[in-house]
Amino acid sequence: MIDLPEWVWEFHGHHCPFMPMGYRMGLIGLRELGMEKVKDHGAFAFPEIGLGHPQTCMADGIQAATGCTYGKMMMERTNFGKIAFTLYEPSKGAVRVAARAGFLADLGKFAFFSFRMKGVEPSEIPEEITMPAVEFVLSVPEEKAFGVEKLAGFSFSRPKGSFAKDICDNCGEVVFERYLRIKDGKQLCIPCSTYGKE
């Protein structure tokens, strides 16, 4: 069984099966690319999660395992609505890790999901219901749980970072320059400019 550090549970906020699934996926991605957890920048994680489904907890596990975090701008959701992710490091290439359909079908049989489908929050589900699903995720053999594929020719690059900033003429708040908009001769932040709302 995979040993998941206690701090990862504390970071995530509750026990559930999809955060440890993401953690396992992150570890697999690191191993396949011959990497260690990222301390600074240079690698990127692309979870294929979307909006409006409960499996997005896997993104916290991926962040915890890989070090590719939203805060460091090293993670970007693809909105494909899948339980998969790609880890990319320009000098090492890219690998995609996806949960197998049979594994997800077996996981879906646990009582944990009947509570979730009724709208019960994970932290309110009794541990004796939650932990069997968690232990299943952490103990299923990797080849039964995940498909792993190296992605030839994958590339991604972010816009170059800039510390340049100025002040919105309307609200007086500091805004990074690339997000300033000019309207009626004033430099405005996006909310004050009503950019995209007209």
ABEGO torsion letter per residue (X at the ends): XBBBBAAAAAAAGBBBAAAAAAAAAAAAAAAAAGBBBBABBGBBBBBABBBGBAAAAAAAAAAAAAGBBAAAGABBBAGAGBBBBBBBBAAAEBBBBBBBAAAAAAAAABAAAAAAAAGBBAAABBAAAAAAAAAAAAABBAAAABBBBBBBGBBBBBBBBBABBBBBAAAGBBBBAAABBBBGGBBBBAAAAGBGAX
